[in-house]
Amino acid sequence: MALEITSNNFEELVLKNDKPVLIDFWAEWCGPCRMVGPVIDELSNDYEGKAIVGKVNVDNEQEISSRFGIRNIPTILFFKNGEVVDKNVGLSPKKDLARKLDSLI
């Protein structure tokens, strides 16, 4: 299961983490977000111990969303050493997301 990323744990889980981080920006009312959700959870299990896979609810965490200029969802950001290194907007196959994570490990 993907971690819930909030303003309370963002710095610790994302900015100060030495592992690659994938964050799915989503909302409950977003149909495509609900479609990608199970893929994010699978990636979380697949990369346990190798990467952090989390989700940010854009309705609940507007500060984080605006900080990274999230305008469309689902948007997936990839972080390495606290910096955004890749971005994916819209639906993507699991293999594409996994390939991007693999390149950061």
Secondary structure, DSSP 8 states (H G I E B T S, - for coil): --EE--TTTHIIIIIT-SS-EEEEEE-TT-HHHHHHHHHHHHHHHHTTTT-EEEEEETTT-HHHHHHTT--SSSEEEEEETTEEEEEEES---HHHHHHHHHHH-
